[in-house]
Amino acid sequence: EAGVVQSPRYKIIEKKQPVAFWCNPISGHNTLYWYRQNLGQGPELLIRYENEEAVDDSQLPKDRFSAERLKGVDSTLKIQPAELGDSAVYLCASSLGLLASRDEQYFGPGTRLTVT
Amino acid sequence: AQSVTQPDIHITVSEGASLELRCNYSYGATPYLFWYVQSPGQGLQLLLKYFSGDTLVQGIKGFEAEFKRSQSSFNLRKPSVHWSDAAEYFCAVGDGSGNTGKLIFGQGTTLQVKP
């Protein structure tokens, strides 16, 4: 079975430019997560979707970050405008969504963003 | 607030030697505990998890972890390390009471394996 797909894998942009990341979760997974992983740190949750509903976006910097999962399948995370401090790896994960905290989260390879 | 501490940022062991990676957590109720491994350029892969019951849990790739409530620890062990185990390891605590699916990760431990 295909895993979580993310694109692009790498992105280099200048500050103040917009950027978007795309994620396609494992087929049948209702819950989708976006994490940010700074260098030398563990992932930190940005937003969690159950189907098309964002059920936890408390850690998403809403002044510049936005996300959508319109049909409850794939998702896009956008930053506009990007700042130097946004350089990080952006990870997408998905889970079945049946057991909530007991669900295994499956992670994609991530998008490494460099803001210059 | 929930938190996870991995005291060792970097560990080096010889191939064939035993391994123990430390993890301490802070959580008010019964935690759900996880260990993930991340190889360079790869996503995180679940090694093992603990929800309840037997405090010694077995995972993939020969790893095991022991939950010790009195010490708020969930240390990862492997009796004999292979060169392919070199990677970054993350301990995480899940929301066991609120059942939100949210994971809090530690900062990770980088494992280097000497030949």
Chai-1 contact restraints between the chains, C-beta under 6 A:
chainA,res_idxA,chainB,res_idxB,connection_type,confidence,min_distance_angstrom,max_distance_angstrom,comment,restraint_id
A,Q41,B,Q107,contact,1.0,0.0,6.0,A-B,restraint_1
A,G42,B,F90,contact,1.0,0.0,6.0,A-B,restraint_2
A,G42,B,F105,contact,1.0,0.0,6.0,A-B,restraint_3
A,G42,B,G106,contact,1.0,0.0,6.0,A-B,restraint_4
A,G42,B,Q107,contact,1.0,0.0,6.0,A-B,restraint_5
A,G42,B,G108,contact,1.0,0.0,6.0,A-B,restraint_6
A,P43,B,F105,contact,1.0,0.0,6.0,A-B,restraint_7
A,L45,B,K102,contact,1.0,0.0,6.0,A-B,restraint_8
A,A100,B,N99,contact,1.0,0.0,6.0,A-B,restraint_9
A,A100,B,G101,contact,1.0,0.0,6.0,A-B,restraint_10
A,S101,B,Y32,contact,1.0,0.0,6.0,A-B,restraint_11
A,S101,B,G94,contact,1.0,0.0,6.0,A-B,restraint_12
A,S101,B,D95,contact,1.0,0.0,6.0,A-B,restraint_13
A,S101,B,G96,contact,1.0,0.0,6.0,A-B,restraint_14
A,S101,B,N99,contact,1.0,0.0,6.0,A-B,restraint_15
A,S101,B,G101,contact,1.0,0.0,6.0,A-B,restraint_16
A,R102,B,F51,contact,1.0,0.0,6.0,A-B,restraint_17
A,E104,B,L46,contact,1.0,0.0,6.0,A-B,restraint_18
A,F107,B,G43,contact,1.0,0.0,6.0,A-B,restraint_19
A,F107,B,L44,contact,1.0,0.0,6.0,A-B,restraint_20
A,G108,B,G43,contact,1.0,0.0,6.0,A-B,restraint_21
A,P109,B,Q42,contact,1.0,0.0,6.0,A-B,restraint_22
A,P109,B,G43,contact,1.0,0.0,6.0,A-B,restraint_23
